[in-house]
Amino acid sequence: MRLFRSEEHVRRAYDEPGFVFPTAQLWRLAEAWYRDRLDPDWTPRTRDEHQAVLASVGLTGGFWRLA
């Protein structure tokens, strides 16, 4: 992952930049992904649960589909 000032800077750096999204969305993903990680009863999520976390912050489509 690389952080850039703007999408224009991403386009200048890469011919095919991949998926670009705002840092606010990254923060929402981190909060959702790690929210319960330190709970004493924490258990790993299933693939479907991880997929639901991605969808809950608007990360959908082929790029975000977990194998």
C-alpha positions, -999 to +999 in steps of 0.1 A: +000+000+000+012+035-008-003+068+002-005+096-023-016+133-021-041+129-049-053+106-076-034+128-101-002+119-083-011+082-084-016+084-122+017+101-126+035+074-106+018+043-122+005+034-157-020+011-141-026+022-105-047-007-093-074+002-068-074+037-053-095+047-023-094+075+003-076+072+036-109+078+054-121+046+039-089+029+049-095+041+085-130+027+085-117-007+072-090-008+099-116+000+126-139-027+114-112-053+108-094-049+141-123-037+164-125-069+184-090-082+181-081-077+217-113-091+232-106-121+254-131-142+235-118-133+201-119-160+174-107-157+138-133-147+113-144-169+085-137-159+049-174-149+046-172-127+077-141-110+063-159-104+031-187-089+050-163-065+067-149-054+034-185-048+021-195-029+052-170-002+043-178-001+006-150-023-007-168-046-032-162-059-066-137-083-081-106-066-067-119-071-031-133-107-035-114-130-012-103-164-026 
